[in-house]
Amino acid sequence: VQLVESGGGLVQAGGSLKLSCAASGSTFSINAMGWYRQAPGTQRELVAAITIGGGRRSYADSVKGRFTISRDNAKNTMFLQMNSLKPEDTAVYYCNAIVGSGRGYWGQGTQVTVSS
């Protein structure tokens, strides 16, 4: 499975960005996908996740009500709509996919910078 993120950039506080993650390869084996982020000097943290079959979603408390995860199974693409962005949302955002064997795959990351 290969994952490619896009959509990061620089935005002012209160603004919006939409990230995309395009999956290729053995996409039929993907059970769940998620977005993680990592700011300098911090551990990578889960932001949002979605199951492929049932479409169940989960969010970190820090982004609930502001971020929305979605997926287009036909296009093997996952999205993260980020609204009301805050400076503390600044990080590299990574796409993750979990396949049936339990193995995880990562994208290369996309930088999101929110200025105050």
N, C-alpha and C positions, 0 to 999 in steps of 0.2 A: 504494500500500500504506500502510495506517495501522496503527500499533502502539501499544498501550496497556498499560503495565505496572501491576501492583498487587502488594500483599503485603509491601511494605517496612514498617519500623517500628523500634522500640527493643527490644533484647534483651540479656540479660546474656551475658557470655562463657561459652561452652560450650553455649549454647542453639541453637535452630534457627529458621529461617524458610523459607517457600516463596514464591518469586516466580512470578508469572504474566505472560505477554505474549500478549495477544489480538490477532490480526492480522485485518484486514478489507480490502476492496477487491480488488485483483487478486492474491489469494493463490495462485492457480494458477501464477503466475510465480516464486514463491519457490523458490530452490534450496537455500539454507542460512540458518540463523539462529544468532544468538549472543547471549551476554550480555557486556557490557563494564561496567567500573566506573571511576569517577574520584573520587579523594579530593582535597580542597583542595590546591592547589599542585602537583598531579601530573598526568601525562598520562593520558589515557584508555587503559585496558589491557583486553585480551581475557581474559575469565575462562573461558568455555566456549563451544563451538560444536557444532552438530549439522547434518548434511545431511538434507534432507527425504526424498530418495529412498531412500538406503541406511541412514539412521539412524546414520552414523558420528559418533562423539563425540571431542572433544579438550578438554583442560583445561590451564589454566596450572598450573605446578608448585606454586604456592602454595596451590592449592585441591584438588589431587588427593587422593582418599580422603575428602574432606569434602563436596564439592559434587557433585551429580548433575544433569545436564541431560537433559530429556526433552521429547517433543512429542506432542500428540494431533492428528494431521492432520485427523481428522474435524471437530474443533472449532476448527481453525486456532489452536491455542494451544500455547505453549512454556512450560516450567517450569524453575525452578532450585531444587532442594532444597538448602538450605545447613545443614549440621550442624556441630557443634563450632566454632561461630563464635568468632572472635578479635577483639580491638579493632582490629587492623590490617585487618580486613575492612570496616570502616566506610567508606562511600563512597556516591555516587549510582550506582545500577545502571541501565544502559540496555539496552534490547532492540534488536537490529539484525537486519535481513533483507536478503539479497542476492538480487536477481532475475536472470533469465537474461541480461539485457543487461550485468550487472555493476554496475548501480546499487545503492547501498545506501540503506536507509531506517532512521530512528531513532525510538524512542519518546521520551517526554518525561522519562523517568527516574523512579526511585523511591528514596527515601532509606533506607539501611540503617545503623543506628547500633548498635554493639556496645559495651556498657559493661563496664569491668573490675571 
